[in-house]
């Protein structure tokens, strides 16, 4: 399963780009519009987020504002415009790792895996990047998509060294081992995820798949129903619905 846009929202502002607004009213307005734009992104209102991001850029064209604009375009499915926005963000602040990470995810959406790896490496080249696990997961996605599964596993384990409770890394490890038919290793990853408190609809989804493989269909069905009920707009709910239809 490819990186979902929901994961991109986790890379809003892992660090803060410098602003050039000078007066207190300007700074207050910039801060207000930034918070508003982020709230729209989290709510999935990408049109409103784009409008606020453009207002931010008019007020002060920072890398953070362009990063928000890029995420808005990603949510609207306008991948080329998203790419342009992330590129502008890193032109303004070459060390702004969140934008490099989002650019990497953008390239993954476009199937440009070598460029995705290079962008993730750029994100990781900043020793002050607070969330390197996100860039490592993007790199793992790119390597897995090109058949380098062993490298992907290595990168995902590295991501977990930085953040032991980072659910997207567990989700990808679970997917890899289940696809390989290595249910023993998948169960080990699931145990680690639960122990680390990495609760997510994705981890629950793969928990259900493991149960199906082991013949525990009734328990799996309840988990899948819970995903559809609790996360109805997510890509995981769509996947869960497909499996529910197949095991009725």
C-alpha positions as CSV (number, residue, x, y, z in Angstrom):
1,X,0.0,0.0,0.0
2,X,1.5,3.3,-1.0
3,X,2.1,6.2,1.3
4,X,-1.3,7.8,2.1
5,X,-1.7,11.5,2.2
6,X,-2.7,11.3,5.8
7,X,0.9,10.4,6.6
8,X,2.0,13.6,4.9
9,X,0.1,15.6,7.4
10,X,2.5,14.3,10.0
11,X,5.2,16.3,8.3
12,X,3.6,19.7,8.6
13,X,6.4,21.5,10.5
14,X,8.8,19.3,12.3
15,X,11.0,22.4,12.6
16,X,10.1,26.0,12.1
17,X,11.3,28.0,9.1
18,X,12.4,31.6,9.7
19,X,9.9,34.4,9.0
20,X,10.6,38.0,8.0
21,X,7.5,39.7,9.2
22,X,8.6,42.6,11.4
23,X,5.8,44.2,13.3
24,X,3.9,42.4,16.1
25,X,0.6,42.7,14.3
26,X,2.1,41.1,11.2
27,X,3.6,38.3,13.3
28,X,0.3,37.8,15.0
29,X,-1.5,37.6,11.7
30,X,1.0,35.3,10.3
31,X,0.8,33.0,13.3
32,X,-3.0,33.0,13.2
33,X,-3.2,32.2,9.5
34,X,-0.6,29.4,9.9
35,X,-2.6,27.8,12.7
36,X,-5.8,28.1,10.6
37,X,-4.1,26.6,7.5
38,X,-2.9,23.6,9.5
39,X,-6.3,23.1,11.1
40,X,-7.8,22.9,7.6
41,X,-5.2,20.4,6.5
42,X,-5.9,18.1,9.5
43,X,-9.6,18.4,8.9
44,X,-9.2,17.4,5.2
45,X,-10.5,20.8,3.9
46,X,-7.7,21.2,1.4
47,X,-9.4,24.0,-0.6
48,X,-9.6,26.2,2.5
49,X,-6.0,25.2,3.4
50,X,-4.8,26.3,0.0
51,X,-6.6,29.7,0.3
52,X,-5.0,30.3,3.7
53,X,-1.5,29.2,2.4
54,X,-1.7,31.6,-0.4
55,X,-2.7,34.4,2.1
56,X,0.3,33.4,4.1
57,X,2.6,33.7,1.1
58,X,1.2,37.1,0.3
59,X,1.9,38.1,3.9
60,X,5.4,36.5,4.0
61,X,6.6,33.9,1.4
62,X,8.4,31.5,3.8
63,X,9.4,27.9,3.2
64,X,6.9,26.9,5.9
65,X,4.1,28.7,4.0
66,X,5.1,27.0,0.7
67,X,5.2,23.6,2.5
68,X,1.6,24.1,3.7
69,X,0.6,25.1,0.1
70,X,2.3,21.9,-1.2
71,X,0.4,19.8,1.2
72,X,-2.9,21.5,0.2
73,X,-2.2,20.7,-3.4
74,X,-1.3,17.1,-2.5
75,X,-4.7,16.7,-0.8
76,X,-6.4,18.1,-3.9
77,X,-4.6,15.7,-6.1
78,X,-2.6,18.4,-7.9
79,X,0.7,16.7,-7.7
80,X,2.7,18.9,-10.1
81,X,1.7,22.0,-8.2
82,X,2.5,20.3,-4.9
83,X,6.0,19.5,-6.3
84,X,6.5,23.1,-7.4
85,X,5.5,24.3,-3.9
86,X,7.9,21.9,-2.0
87,X,10.7,22.9,-4.4
88,X,10.1,26.5,-3.7
89,X,10.2,25.8,0.0
90,X,13.6,24.2,-0.1
91,X,14.9,26.9,-2.4
92,X,14.0,29.4,0.3
93,X,15.4,27.2,3.1
94,X,17.7,24.4,1.9
95,X,17.8,22.9,5.4
96,X,14.0,22.8,5.8
97,X,13.8,19.0,6.2
98,X,9.9,18.8,6.4
99,X,9.6,20.1,2.8
100,X,12.3,17.7,1.6
101,X,10.4,14.8,3.2
102,X,7.2,15.9,1.6
103,X,8.9,16.4,-1.7
104,X,10.1,12.8,-1.4
105,X,6.5,11.6,-0.7
106,X,5.4,13.6,-3.7
107,X,7.9,11.8,-5.9
108,X,6.7,8.5,-4.6
109,X,3.2,9.4,-5.6
110,X,4.5,10.1,-9.1
111,X,6.6,6.9,-9.3
112,X,9.9,8.8,-9.4
113,X,11.6,6.6,-6.8
114,X,15.2,7.6,-7.3
115,X,14.3,11.2,-6.9
116,X,12.3,10.3,-3.8
117,X,15.3,8.7,-2.3
118,X,17.5,11.7,-3.0
119,X,15.0,14.1,-1.5
120,X,14.7,11.9,1.6
121,X,18.5,11.9,1.9
122,X,18.4,15.7,1.7
123,X,16.0,15.8,4.6
124,X,18.3,13.5,6.6
125,X,21.4,15.6,5.8
126,X,20.2,18.2,8.4
127,X,21.5,17.0,11.8
128,X,18.8,19.1,13.5
129,X,15.9,17.4,11.8
130,X,13.6,16.4,14.6
131,X,11.7,13.6,12.8
132,X,14.2,11.6,10.7
133,X,12.0,8.5,11.0
134,X,9.6,10.1,8.4
135,X,12.3,10.5,5.8
136,X,13.5,6.9,6.5
137,X,10.0,5.6,5.9
138,X,9.8,7.4,2.6
139,X,13.1,6.0,1.5
140,X,11.9,2.5,2.5
141,X,8.7,3.0,0.4
142,X,10.9,3.9,-2.6
143,X,13.2,1.0,-2.2
144,X,10.4,-1.5,-1.6
145,X,8.6,-0.2,-4.8
146,X,11.8,-0.9,-6.8
147,X,12.1,-4.5,-5.4
148,X,14.8,-3.8,-2.8
149,X,12.8,-5.2,0.1
150,X,15.9,-6.0,2.3
151,X,17.0,-2.4,2.1
152,X,13.5,-1.3,2.9
153,X,13.4,-3.4,6.0
154,X,16.8,-2.0,7.1
155,X,15.5,1.6,6.7
156,X,12.3,0.9,8.6
157,X,14.2,-0.6,11.5
158,X,16.4,2.5,11.5
159,X,13.3,4.7,11.6
160,X,12.1,2.8,14.7
161,X,15.4,3.5,16.4
162,X,14.6,7.2,16.2
163,X,10.9,6.8,17.1
164,X,10.0,3.4,18.6
165,X,6.3,4.2,18.5
166,X,6.1,5.4,14.9
167,X,3.2,3.5,13.5
168,X,3.9,3.9,9.7
169,X,7.2,2.0,10.1
170,X,5.4,-0.9,11.8
171,X,2.7,-0.9,9.1
172,X,5.2,-1.2,6.3
173,X,7.1,-4.0,8.1
174,X,3.9,-5.8,8.7
175,X,2.9,-5.5,5.1
176,X,6.3,-6.8,3.9
177,X,6.3,-9.8,6.1
178,X,2.7,-10.7,5.4
179,X,3.3,-10.4,1.7
180,X,6.3,-12.7,2.0
181,X,4.1,-15.2,4.0
182,X,6.4,-14.9,7.0
183,X,3.6,-14.7,9.6
184,X,6.0,-15.5,12.5
185,X,8.0,-12.4,11.8
186,X,4.8,-10.4,11.2
187,X,3.5,-11.5,14.6
188,X,6.8,-10.4,16.2
189,X,6.4,-6.9,14.6
190,X,2.8,-6.7,15.8
191,X,3.9,-7.6,19.3
192,X,6.6,-4.8,19.2
193,X,4.1,-2.3,17.8
194,X,1.6,-3.0,20.6
195,X,4.3,-2.9,23.2
196,X,5.5,0.5,21.9
197,X,1.9,1.9,21.9
198,X,1.9,2.3,18.1
199,X,-1.8,2.1,17.7
200,X,-3.1,3.0,14.3
201,X,-5.8,1.7,11.9
202,X,-3.0,0.4,9.7
203,X,-1.5,-1.7,12.5
204,X,-5.0,-3.0,13.4
205,X,-5.6,-3.8,9.7
206,X,-2.5,-6.0,9.5
207,X,-3.5,-7.5,12.9
208,X,-6.7,-8.6,11.2
209,X,-4.8,-10.1,8.2
210,X,-2.6,-12.1,10.5
211,X,-5.7,-13.4,12.3
212,X,-7.3,-14.4,8.9
213,X,-4.2,-16.3,8.0
214,X,-4.4,-18.2,11.3
215,X,-8.1,-19.0,10.8
216,X,-9.4,-16.5,13.5
217,X,-11.9,-15.0,11.0
218,X,-14.5,-13.9,13.6
219,X,-12.0,-11.9,15.6
220,X,-10.5,-10.4,12.4
221,X,-14.0,-9.4,11.2
222,X,-14.6,-7.4,14.4
223,X,-11.3,-5.6,14.0
224,X,-12.1,-4.7,10.4
225,X,-15.5,-3.5,11.3
226,X,-13.9,-1.3,13.9
227,X,-11.6,0.3,11.4
228,X,-14.5,1.1,9.0
229,X,-16.5,2.5,11.9
230,X,-13.8,4.6,13.6
231,X,-11.9,5.7,10.5
232,X,-14.6,5.9,7.8
233,X,-12.7,8.4,5.5
234,X,-9.4,6.7,5.6
235,X,-7.7,4.5,3.0
236,X,-7.6,1.8,5.7
237,X,-11.4,1.8,5.9
238,X,-11.6,1.1,2.2
239,X,-9.1,-1.8,2.5
240,X,-11.0,-3.2,5.5
241,X,-14.3,-3.0,3.6
242,X,-12.8,-5.1,0.8
243,X,-11.7,-7.8,3.2
244,X,-15.0,-7.7,5.0
245,X,-16.8,-8.5,1.7
246,X,-14.4,-11.4,1.0
247,X,-14.9,-13.1,4.4
248,X,-18.6,-12.7,4.8
